[in-house]
Amino acid sequence: MAASAAIILPGQTAAATTTPASGGASIYQDSTAGSPKFKDSSGVSHPLGGLPGYIDVTTQGIATSNTGAQNSAALTTLVGASGTAANGSVIFFPAGIYQFNGAVTVGTKSYIFQGVGANRAGSPATAFTELQMITSVVGFLTLTDNYWYTQFRDLTFTAATNQTSGAVVAVGNNVGVNFFNVGIQGNGGTWFNGIDFTGANAANSTSIDNCVIQGFTNHGVIINSNGASPTFIGVNIQGQWGTSGQTALSCMNIQKAGAVQIDDSDFIGANNNLLINPIVATVVASVQVTNTYFDNSNGSCLKISGAGATVRSMFVNCTFTTSATTAGLSAVEVSTTVAAGAQGIDFVKCNVFNTFGTTGTTNGFLITGAADLLISDCKVAGWTNGLNLTPHTTAAASIFQIHGCIIGTSGGFGVNTVGILLNAGAAAYGALEIEGNNCSGNTTALTNNLTTNIPATASRYRITDNSGINPKGAVTTPGVPTAGTVVTNTTGYRIQVFARNGTTAPAAIVVNGVSTANHNATITLGGNGIVLDPGGTIAFTTTTVSGWTWIAN
């Protein structure tokens, strides 16, 4: 069988076997024996060989044996404002620990920063690629604005001393800055921020996959961009690196965003594991989160606040819990004050458990400033108040829907002291629907403080079909109306109306605007009564009714 033809790489005049051809690429294919592989001029094999613009940093004065100053200067020479590396180059770091003592501003070009793997706990650091900052500087890498599509792959960034400002990577006004299998960790010191997506286009068309971000004191990830549309898949952000008094501010701080998607991730151990905090006159337009664990926070695990608006955000199949370090914590807190507030915020099939037994007055959900809030098919257990609900300060802004949840013993965790606490607040609810929930077993299933500020439209105030809450029993029965006077059920509960006839001909009844036949047999006390849903109406065509009683189901 004839020998296979050698592969000729771009820029080569012949297939090289021991050294690159004159004028050829810095990487050549060695096909002298066995499977072909790529090597550099020193004979070292590399995984990305053959790519145009591939640069091994060890040929550029960057070495594991250098001082931090030597490596910082050499990296600036390579990728800085007057960098020698061509646009689109692969900047390859072979395995080992490279120390730096100065921040580097990447110039007006886009690069792929490539290592051989992110260091993981229990693995020798020298088997992977580690870029280590050994002095306190203002961040590490800053990307010059408007040069897009830089990537970081298979690298670990570590800090050997505490950093008090800046970020490991400050993305700036750049689209498509992606991170794949990247680690950000402490190593004797801490970072201030991990990745900072601040700029008009920052985090636009961006992927962050299979990354670990920890060992920081401020924020693991900052998103502050109207154009932000990042996806986070399989990302672990851990804000707790030492004692309980050393908890970082947040795993992720979203101040402005177009759309943020988080899937299959872990956010652990910060004061707020996820902080959505838009500043005045700004919007976080959408945060979509699935299959993500928000764990062991030292404040509200998820906090939506700020002077701007957070809208169209959904959490599906997520878990929220707090630490036992500080008393009186809440798993989910929504505390916006502006009229636009938090709109269209949905929690579906989430677990909200007081896993670590946080003491004091705790809340599964603490809602004091939201509109259009849906909690559906969730489990809420072990809190002082499972759901603590107060309407927004803007009248009729809050539309709360609580459907199909288990609010009480579930997931191996105990009951709530109060399943649902309804507060009147400073303004009326727009709508309040609590239907089809299991609130059994709590010390108190429902504490309803709504004597005022209930929804103005009676049909939008519904507390029905909840085990542990319904049937309620007797409610205040209004006076018997005169003929033709319409009475509306404003109690929020489904009512059975039992009426007694007088001595004259029995009354005809109009229910929800529909005139019925004579109901003498069914409205007598002890009969089945007339069912009147929340917002339903009833009237009598004659004055023959001598009395009636309302019983809430």
FENPE-V99957 format. One line per field, one symbol per residue. ss: DSSP state (h for helix, s for strand, l for the rest). psi: psi as a letter, one per 30 degrees, with the letter a starting at -180 (. if undefined). burial: b if it has 16 or more other ideal C-beta (glycine too) atoms within 10 Angstrom, else e. Layout:
ss=???
psi=???
burial=???
This chain:
ss=lllllllllllllllllllllllllllsssllllllssslllllsllllllllssshhhllllllllhhhhhhhhhhhhllllllllllssslllssssslllssslllllsssllllllllllhhhlsssssllllsllssslllllllssssssssslllllslsssslllllllsssssssssllllslssssssllllllllsssllssslsllssssssllllllsssllssslslllhhhsllssssssssllssssllssslllsssssssllllssllssssllsssssllllsssssllssssssssllsssslllllllssssssllllllsssssssllssslllllllllssssssssssssssllssslllssssssllllllllsssssllssllsllsllllsssssslllllllsssssllslllllssssslllllllllhhhssssllsllsllssllllllllllllssllllllsssssssllllllssssllssssslllllllllllsssllllssssllllssssssssl
psi=kkkkklkklkfkflkkfelklkgalfklkjgfkakklklafggkkkfgkfkkgkkjffgggklfflleeeeeeeeeeegaehkfklkgljjkjlklkjkkgklkjkahlkljjkagkkklkfkkeffakkjkkfljliadkkkkkgjlhklkkhlkklkflkkglalejjeaikkhjlkkhkkjllifalldldkjiklegkgkhkkjkhlkjlhlfdkekkjikfgkhlkjkhkjjjfjfblfghklelekjjekkekkkkkhlkjkglejejjjiklkglkjfkjjkkhkjjkhlgakekkjalgakklhkkjkhlkklllgeklhlkekkjhlfleebjkhjkjkhlkjkieghkaajlkekjjgilkikkjkhlkjkglejekjkkllfkkgekjkjjkgljiaklgglallekekjkkeaflklekjjjkgljgkflekekjjgiflglkejefgjkikhjkfekkeaklkkllkllkfkkkkjgfflkkkkklklafaklklkjkhfkkllkgeefgkkfaflkkjlkfllklkflgfkfllkkkk.
burial=eeeeeeeebeebeebbeeebeeebbbbbbbbeeeeeebbbeeeeebeebebeebbbbbebebbbebebebbbbbbbebbbeebebeeebbbbbbbbbbbbbbbbebbebbbbbbbbbbbeeeeebeebbbbbbbbebebbbbbeeebeebbbbbbbbbbbbebeebbbbbbbbbbbbbbbbbbbbbbebbbbbbbbbbbbbbbbbbbbbbbbbbbbbbbbbbbbbebbbbbbeebbbbbbbeeeeebbbbbbbbbbbbbbebbebbbbbbbbbbbbbbeeebbbbbbbbbebbbbbbbbbbbbbbbebbbbbbbbbebbbbbbebbeebbbbbbbbebebbbbbbbbbebbbbbbeebeeebbbbbbbbbbbbbbbebbbbbbbbbbbbbbbbbbbbbbbbbbebbbbbbeebbbbbbbbbbbbbebbbbbbbbebbbbbbbebbbebebeebbbeebbbbbbbebebbbebeeeeeeeeeeeeeebebbbbbbbbbbbebeeeebbbbbbeeeeeeebbeebeeeeebbebebbbbbbbebebbeebebbbb
